[in-house]
Amino acid sequence: MPPNLRIALRFLTARKRSMLMSLAGIVFGVGFFIVTQAQTSGFEDFFIHTILGTNGALRVEYHIQTSAEPDAPAAPPGTRVSSDGSIQDPARVAAAVRQFDNVSGVALVLQSEVDIVSSAFAAPARIYGVNLDDQLAVSDLGRQIIRGDLADYRRAPNGALLGSTLAEWLHLGVGDTFTIEAGDQTRRYRISAIYETGIRDIDKERVYLHLDEARSLLQRPGAASYIQVSLFDPDRAPEDARRIQTVIQHTVSSWQQREKSWLEVFRALRVSSAITVSTIILVAGLGIFNTLALLVMEKTKDIAILRSMGYTRHDIARIFLWQGLLVLVLGAVLGCLLGAAGTWGVSRLPIRIRGIFSTDSFVVSWSVWHYVEAVVTASVVVVIASLVPARRAARLEPGDIVRGTAQ
């Protein structure tokens, strides 16, 4: 063991209680920092997963006029928006989108506002005409079914999928029938399954029908309101949206653009929680500063002896920096263990959330960066807290200490 480290350990034992209090502050500060970041990041990741599993990574909608990239897939000629707002030649637009390497799925969607009438109640809703296989490729619809069976929906031309909130409002269950009124068209459908995305605004209004049936009901053969696209790498959505939009001459919005406000809310919560919990580490840093400053005052004679033995100012500074480093390392290790245990414990706590997503327990994110950020924050505070007393100790002169004039 280096002599400077051995002396630092002996100095630390001179004020055990104060150092233990500072150590506890570092441990709890690092641990709480990790737990809060795991929670906020976990809910943000879960929200993103819910959005991608419901509305897709990209959405292709309105026709625009732009120049095509020379090295990109050819844009389908003659595509434009019709007077009723649907994309003309949607199959050709979808085929062009499928040529991009990051695209994992493409689905045509025809939507319209309708009225739903059950035996007891009526409610406004939106029908979404989809091809089931394509929709399963761009969404988590298959995993969102809570009652009923998609196989029944696939076999039944008049089958429908209802959101859980809408079904509850209308007092409908699997196998029940209801009527859809769309303009001068009135048709009866049977509920094949009930789904729940956890997003209340979707679950209270969205009704899935077969695409051909929706086109027949709305009297819009071959129409599509938009094209939903899933990506292998959703983080590339903004870049892919720009490329695809340039090529197919239709507006393409990424999920980051559509959900910008919610993403900013989660980012603000993450920063706010980090700042709040960092105050614990800051208080611990002040405790370390106070303890080391008192040690400098108490150990002036020891410092004079060490200087007389040939220890340089740098050696004296290192002794006090070693004390701060020892507290930091032990506090960071124990804090990370506490953070991991706390994160695991929080993930087991029951909580029922229904709104922007659906979960029955706390959602956490296991990321090494939470631990890195916590340790870096603690390191900055402890180094600053240790540096000032260390510099003061290094400036002490043996002669001044003997004469009692050391400052």
N, C-alpha and C positions, 0 to 999 in steps of 0.2 A: 504494500500500500504506500503511495507517495506520502512524504512527510507533510505536505500541505493539506492533504485530505485527512490524515490522522489528526492533525491539530484542529481542523475544522470540525471533526466529529467530537473532539473533547470540548470545544467551545459550545457546540450545540447542546451537550448534556448540562451545561451550566444554566440553561433556561428551558428546561424540558417542557414545562406547562405552556409557556408562551408559544414555543415551536409546535407543540401538539395542536394547539388551537389554530395556528396558521395552517398546519398540515390538514386539519379537518376541513378548513375553509376551502382549500384547494381541491380536496377529494370531493366534497359535496358540490362545489362549483362546476368541476369537470363532469361529474356524474349527471347533475341536473341539466347541464348544457346538452349533453348527448341525448338524454331522454326527451327534452323538449324539441330538439331538432328532429329526432326520430318520429315524434308524433306529427309535427307540422308537415314534414316531408312525406310521411306515410299517407296522411289524408290528401295531400296534393297529388301524389302518385295514383292513389285510388280514384280520385276525381278524374284525372286524365284517362285512366284505364276505362272508367265508366263512359266518358265522352267518346273515346275512340270505339268502344264496343257498341255504342248506340248510333252516333251520327257519322262515324267514319273519320279518317284523317283528312280527306279532301272532299270538296263538293263542287261539282261542275254545274254551272247554271246558264247565264245569259250570254248571248252572242255579242262579240266585240270585233273591231277591225284592228288587227295588228299584223306586222310582217312576221313570217315564219322563219325560224332558225334554219340555216342551210344544212346543218348536220343532224337535225332532229327528224323524227318520223313525220311523214307528210300529213298535213291537215286534211280532213275530209272536206271536199269541195261542196259548196252550195248549202252549208249548214247555217241556219239563222233561227231567230226566235219568231214563232208564229204569233198571231194576234191574241191567242188565249194564254200566252206565257209559256207554253211548252216548247221543248227543243225539237226542231224538225230533224229528221234522220237521226234519232238518238242512238240507234244501233251502230251507225257508222262513226259517230263521235266516241262511243264506248270502245269500239274496236281500235281507234287511234290511241285512246288512253292506255289500253292494255299493252301497247308496244313499249312503254317506258319500263326500264329495268327494275325500278323500286316498287312498282305497282303489284300488289298481291291479289287484289280482287276489285271487280267493278260491278255495280248493280244499278239498273234503271229503277227510278221511283216516280210514280205518278201520285200526286197528292191533291186533295180538294177538301174544302169545308162542307160538311153535311150535317144532318140532324139524325140522331139515333133515338128510336122509340122502343121502349120495352113495354111489357104488360102494365107496368105501374108508373114509369117515369119516362121523361124525354130529356135529352141533353145534346148540346152542340159538340161536334167532334171533327176529327180529320181522318179521312181514309188514306191509307198508303198502299198503293198497288205495287206489289213486288213479285219478282220471281224468287221463290223460296231458296233455291240452291245458291243463287247469286247473293241474296241478302245474308245468308249464313256465312258467306265468304268475306263479307265486309262488316260484319257486326257480331255481337255476342248473343244474338236472339236465341240461339239454341240453348244457351246456358241460363237465359233469363226466364224460361218457362217454369212457372211454379205450380201450375195445375193443368192437366190435359196432356195432349200428345201431338207433336208436330207431324207424326205419321198420319194421323187422322186429318189434319189440315191439308196435307199433301194430297190425300185421296179425294177430299170433298171439294168440288168446284164452288160450292156456296159456303165454304168454311171461312171462319174469321178468327183473328187473334186480337183479344182485347187487353188493354192495360188494367192492372189490378185496381187502381183507383176508380177508373171509369166503370168497371164491372161491379165494384162495391156500391157505387152511387146508383147504378141502375138495378141493383139487386139481381144480377145475372151470374150464372155459374156455367161450368163446362156442360155442353149439351143443350143449353137454353137457346132460344131463338130471339131475334130482335129484327126491327125494320130499319132500313137506311133510306132516308129521303134526300135525294139529290136532284134539285130542280123539279122537273116533271116526272122523274123516275122514282119508283118506290119498290124496293126489293127486300126479301126476307133472307136472313143469314143465320147460320148456326155457329155457336162458339165451339171451336175445336180445342182451344187452349187459352190460358190466361198467363200473361207475362208480367214481370216487374223489373224495371230498370233501376228503380230507386230515385229517379228524377221525376218528381211529382208532376211537373208540367207535361211530361211525355206520357206518363202512366194514366193521366186523367183525360187525354184527348185522342191518343193515337190508336187507330184500328187498322190492322193489316188485312188486306184482301189479296187474292191472286191478281197479278198484273193484268191478265186478259179480262178478268171479271171487272176490275176497276175501270178499264178502258170502255168496256161495254156499258157499265152503269153510267159513266160520265159522257158517253157517246163521243169519245175521243180516241178513235182507233190509231194505234201506233204511236201515241203520245207519251212523253215523259216530262215530268216537272224539273227534275234534276238527276244527276248521276252521282252516286255515292261511291267513294274510292277508298280502299284500305291500302296501307303501305307496309313493306317489310320493315322499314326503319321510319317510324312516325316522326322522329326528330328532324328528318330531312324534309318535312312537309312544306315549309315556306319556300325552300329552293325548288322542290318539285312542282309546287303550285305555279311559280313563275315560268318554269320551262314548259309545262303542259299548257298553260294559258297562252303563251306565245305561239305554240304550235297549233292548237285546235281552235284558236280564236273565240274562246268562250271564257267567261270569268271563272276562276278557280280559287276558292278560299280554303286556307289551311285551318286546322283545328286550333292552332295558336292564335290566328286572327279572329276566329269566331268566339273563342273563350278568353280573349285578352283581359277583360275586366276581372274574371275570376282568378286567372293566373296572377294578376297583380295583387289581388287580395291575399292569396296564399304566400306570395313573396314578401309582402309587408308583414304578415303574421310571423314568418320565419325570422325576418330581421328583428322584429320587435321582441320576440321571445329570446333571441340570442343576446340582445342588448340587456334585457331585464336580468337574465340569469348571470350574465357576465359581471354584474355588480357584486355577486357573491365572491367571485374570484378577485375582484378589485379590493373588497374588504379584506380578504385573506392576504393580498399583496401589501396592504397598509399595515397589517399585523406583522408581516415579515420585516417590513421596513422599520417598524417601531422596535421589534426585538433585536435586529442587527444593530440599530443605532445605540440601544442600551448596552449591547455587548461591546461595542467600540469603547463606550465610556467606562465600562467595568474592566475591560482587558487592556487598558492603556499601559500598565506596567508589564504585562506579558508581551505586548507589542514592542515595548522598549527593549526587553530582553532579546526578543527575536531579531530586532534590528541590530543590536549589539553583536549578535552571533553571526551576522553576515546576511540575514534575510533582506532582500531588496524590497522596494515599494511594491513592485509587481507581485512578489511573493505574498506580501501582506494582503494585497487586494484579492489575490487568488484564494486565500484562506476564507475570506468572507463571501466571495462568489461561490465557493464550493458549498458553503452552508445553504445558500439559496438554491443551488442546483440540486443538492440532496433532497431538500424539501420538495422541489419541483418534480423530480423523478419519482419519488415515492408517492407523492400526491397524484401525479398523472397516471401511474400504474393502478393505484387503488381506485382513482376516479373512473378510469375506463372500465374496470371490473364492476364498479357500482352502476355505471351507465348501462352496461350490457345486461346486468341483472334487472335494473329498473325498466329497461326497454322490454325485456321478456315479460316482466310482471305486468306492465301496462297493457301489453298485447292480449293478456288474458282477462282483462277487466270487461265486463258486459256493458254495452251501451247501445241504445237503439236510436239510429239516425235515419230519417227519411226526409229528403229534400233535394239537394243537389246530387246526392248519391245515397246508396242504401247499404247499411252495415249494422251488425248486431254486436260488434266489439270494437275496441280501439284499434285503429290501423296504424302500424309502425313501419318505418323503412329502415332496413339494416344496410348502412353505408359506412365504409371506412372513413369517408370524408368528414362525417360527424365527429369522429374521434380525433382526426387530424386537426380540425378547426378548434375543438376544445383544448387540445394540448398546445396548439400555437397560441391561443388566447392566454392560457395560463403562463406559458413561457414568456410572453412579452411583459405581462404584469410582474412576474417574479424577477425577471432580469432587471427591469427598471427599479423595482423595490430593493434589490440587492446591490445595485451598482453605486448608488449614492453613499450608503454606509461604507462600502468597500473603498471607494475613492477617499473618503474622509479618514479611514484608518491608514491608508497608504501615505497620506500626507503628514502623519504624525512623526516627529523627530525625537530620537532618544533623549537628546539633551533637554528639549522642552518638557518632556514627560518627567524627567528627574527633577527639573527646577519647578515643576508644577505650573508651567506657563503654556501647556499644550492646549490648542483650541479645537 
